[in-house]
Amino acid sequence: MSARKLTTPLVCQGAMVYLMFFLMPRSANLSTVPGCQLRRAEVRGLTRDGDILIGGIFPIHDPSVYPPSTFREEPAPITCQRFVYDYYLWLQAMVFAVEDINRKSDLLPNVTLGFHIYNSCRTMRPVLEGTLWILTGQGQPILNYQCWGNRPPAAIIGDSLSSRSIIMARILGLYRYPQVSYSASSPLLSDRIQFPSFFRTVPSDDYQSNGLAQLVMHFGWLWVGLLAEDSDYGQQGIRLIKEELITAGACIAFSETIISNKEDKNAVRIAQVIKNSTANAIVVFSFDPDFGVVLDELLRQKVSGKIWVASEAWSTSMLLSSEKYSEILSGTIGFATFRGEMPDFKRYLTSVQPSTSLGFIKEFWEDAFGCKLLDQRTTMDALHNTSRLCTGTEKLESLQIYQNDVTSFTVPYNIYRAVYAIALALQDLISCRPGSGPFHLDNCADIEDYQPWQLLHYVKNIRLQKRIGTQTFFDKRGNPPAKYDVVNWQHSSQGTFRHVKVGEYDSSAPLGAPLTINTSAILWTAGEKRVPPSVCSPSCPSGFRKASMDGEPICCFKCVRCSHGEISNQTNSIDCLVCPWDQWPNENQDICIPKTTEYLSYEEPLGVALTTICVFSSLIPVAILGLFNHYKNTVIVKANNRSLSYLLLLSLTLCFLCSLAFIGYPTFEKCLLRQASFGITFALCVSCILAKTIMVVIAFNATKPNSNFRQWVGPQLSYMIISVCTIIQVLLCITWLSRFPPFSIYNIHTKPGVIIFECNEGSAIAFWCMLGYLGFLATISFIVAFLARKLPDSFNEAKFITFSMLAFLSVWVSFIPAYLSTKGKYMVAMEVFAILCSSSALVLCIFSPKCYIILLRPELNTKEHLLGRGAGHRSR
């Protein structure tokens, strides 16, 4: 049969692809259709004939060895090395899906599916080789031609990595060949202009990055390390999650790249960065083989105790689930693509025998059991290099890879869904009724001779649901619904890991709740249940706020105690809250509590003591007044104006009682009258004393012959002095109260945490003027009394007035600094104390000598003694 020309035109992009493949090596032929004479390369893959073919590209081996190129001759083929069990399961999942579909009578009846599977070795060049091999049927392809006869491949399943899938998608998109990837999750592949025929059964990393960021923030990890391989998958994924984390308020401790084309994968530097970093949570966007090299270096440098956040590419890796990494990967948590059931998959895997299947089955068997299978290609050197020969009857059930529930592996299940998606699209194509088809003039496609773009139409509109146990469809960008399992790596009894589902992420869940986590089911490093921290700085407790540090990320901060009057009621507060004016922070500064109130109360001990002293002291002048009234006709009482003494005693009583106005709750009335009453009563008292002193001087000088003071002797002068001096104080207080009246206030500034109920004096100048006037009167009285203290008289009252004024002035001079240095109720108590002391000084100094004579020395209470003519006087 002659070569069949592809009908889709080759655009200029295809010319570049052709040049790439023109340099590919040529080798032996692989027969397909008789009569097709194009040269073909030796294909590294499996084939099975069928009515309709499905292509598949899988990385069965890892890594690849690139032969050196001299650019003088055609380069040697790339050599595949290590056989990977995970990838073997991927291949078997496609074979199983094809066989499963062929057994069904309700899906593609009378049609047998076949496949062509190519081993890409996780390398770009074999991916290109395999794509064109499947597309054209030739190892050395000629673009726009294929030699599969009337049985062209319906679609291609692959590849695993986004970077390799992009290469495939650019070629297949030229011909509108359907491509379904089972693991490529790069958001770039959602671009329908660049990749019009690309589909996938794994969600786009747009969703995965958002979900992983939510997972990281769910556990409070704000100081995060990022690690990604240098492929499109790794770089796109890590860029998206970095943006999501920064938007959510986390900080990036480091971001490192696994360089896949370096022999050590940049592992030495990465391990050193991880070892030196304080970040405990590390998000890894990589496939397991490259990440495994990094883990080996971490083991060598003895780095452990980190929490690894896995992308779906390695979250269920069998390669990394071995006992070798049990210490370093314990507690790993990450996203795995949603697990569905593949009935009988484990039975199928354990039924495979090397006698019935060769190729990769033979290689798997030899690698798994450590023996050598005999066939026509086995050399003598191979027999000498092996310890034993395989019998072919070894039990697959005994292998560790089959101990887990392989029926629900994630990537094999995605491959299973991809094959079913193509099968359902073919079923829809076959089921088309002429006259009601989707193509020109309502035509249908011919299953014997259809174009790739016709099948592409049906792939876009498929919907899998009950047939394979879960809903599958492709949106307008070729993506399935985003649904992930959250898996936690926990130790199994065999020393390996179990991938335990502890939650899920569903993008179609109600808004705001796509991520659900069963935290109690998670086991972290060393089996701990407590979530390990990953922060740059410890959390600031309530009562503190975060303060940034120069040159450091926002997640690195220091904790600063809230200022006075402020609280923070949650951890890691950025700002402190100011308490309301009537509240104050508690000791921990995490809640506002009502402020304590303070004023000089009658109920408190200080108030009771001062009240008692005030009342008792006010009775003393009253008692003296009663005593004087009883002895009113005696010489000592009548001396120096008896009425003036009575008035002085009454004013002293008022002085003691006015201090009561300072005790108790400071009402408006109290505030208005207390200082005025204090000033007026003391002005009256000091005026009486001044009048007494002046009268002593006048009385002494009036006794001199021809003295002009005789006309001033009499009570009128005393009353005039008292009236004038008192009226001046009264006028001063009236002016004060009318212009700047005192009022009660709540003082919240003097003492932190205390509301002081006090009186605002209205005008400090008026207060000190009133107090200064009292000081002026007292000073005049003191000077006059001091000058008259030595007048010749047996009972010279001026001496006692001198002492009383000296005590009075001493009290009030001492009061001023004490008053200014105290606050709150103690300031009021200080003024009450000064009133009591000064009043008591006047009572004691002026009246105690007279009381002493009246009560204890009545013989001295005579006119002769008063005038200095008694015996006692003569004896001196």
Number of C-alpha atoms within 10 A of each C-alpha: 12 13 17 16 13 16 11 14 10 14 10 9 11 16 12 11 15 14 10 13 18 13 11 20 17 17 14 11 16 14 13 14 16 11 11 18 14 15 16 20 19 14 21 17 17 16 15 12 13 14 16 20 23 24 25 31 28 24 26 26 22 19 19 16 13 14 11 9 10 8 7 6 7 12 15 13 15 16 13 20 13 12 19 19 18 20 22 19 18 25 23 20 26 27 21 21 23 21 14 16 20 20 13 10 10 10 16 20 13 10 16 16 20 20 24 21 25 26 24 28 27 22 21 15 18 23 24 20 25 27 26 22 22 27 27 24 29 29 25 23 25 17 18 16 16 24 26 22 15 16 17 24 23 24 28 28 24 30 28 24 26 24 22 23 28 20 17 24 28 19 21 23 19 19 21 23 25 27 29 30 25 28 26 27 31 23 19 18 24 21 13 15 10 15 23 23 27 29 31 29 28 28 25 23 25 18 22 26 24 18 26 25 24 19 21 23 15 12 14 15 23 27 27 25 25 23 21 26 22 19 21 21 26 26 17 22 27 26 14 18 24 23 14 18 23 13 11 14 12 23 22 18 22 16 19 20 22 24 16 16 11 9 9 15 20 19 24 16 16 20 22 14 16 23 17 9 15 17 24 23 25 25 24 27 30 28 22 19 18 21 21 18 18 21 23 17 19 21 16 11 13 12 17 17 17 22 23 22 27 24 26 29 25 22 30 27 21 20 17 20 23 16 14 15 19 20 15 21 26 25 28 24 29 31 28 29 28 23 19 18 17 21 12 12 21 17 12 13 18 14 12 14 17 20 12 8 10 15 11 20 17 20 15 17 21 17 15 15 15 14 17 22 21 15 10 5 8 11 10 8 8 12 15 9 9 11 9 13 14 15 11 16 9 12 11 17 14 10 12 13 18 14 11 14 12 19 20 17 23 27 27 29 27 25 29 26 27 26 27 23 26 24 25 21 24 22 19 18 22 16 14 15 14 12 12 11 15 17 12 8 10 11 14 20 19 12 18 12 10 16 19 21 16 19 22 22 17 20 27 20 15 20 16 16 11 9 9 16 11 13 13 20 20 19 13 13 18 23 21 18 18 20 24 25 24 28 27 28 26 25 22 12 8 11 14 20 26 19 23 18 20 19 19 21 26 18 20 11 12 8 7 7 11 15 20 16 17 11 13 10 13 23 22 22 22 14 12 11 14 12 16 18 17 22 21 23 16 14 18 21 19 20 27 28 27 24 18 16 12 9 7 10 15 17 21 19 20 16 19 14 20 22 15 13 19 23 27 26 18 16 15 19 20 15 14 22 21 17 17 14 14 16 20 24 26 17 10 15 23 21 19 21 16 16 19 13 14 18 22 25 17 17 10 11 11 16 20 15 12 20 22 14 15 22 15 13 20 23 16 18 25 16 12 18 21 13 15 23 14 11 15 15 12 16 18 24 22 15 15 20 16 18 15 19 21 20 15 23 25 18 23 29 24 21 28 29 22 25 25 19 19 26 23 18 18 22 15 15 12 20 23 22 19 19 22 22 20 23 24 25 24 27 29 28 28 29 28 27 28 27 23 25 29 19 21 24 18 19 17 16 17 17 11 11 8 9 11 12 15 16 10 14 16 14 15 10 15 23 16 13 17 22 15 13 22 23 15 15 23 20 12 19 23 14 13 22 19 9 12 15 19 25 18 19 16 16 17 17 11 11 12 13 21 20 24 22 21 24 23 17 19 18 15 12 11 19 19 12 16 24 19 13 18 25 19 14 20 24 18 17 27 26 17 19 27 19 15 21 21 11 16 11 15 16 19 18 23 27 20 21 26 23 20 27 29 21 20 24 19 12 19 21 13 11 17 15 10 16 17 10 10 13 15 19 20 18 18 20 22 18 18 23 19 22 24 24 17 25 26 22 19 26 20 18 20 22 21 14 14 20 18 11 14 20 11 10 11 13 9 18 18 15 14 14 20 18 14 16 14 15 10 11 14 9 6 5
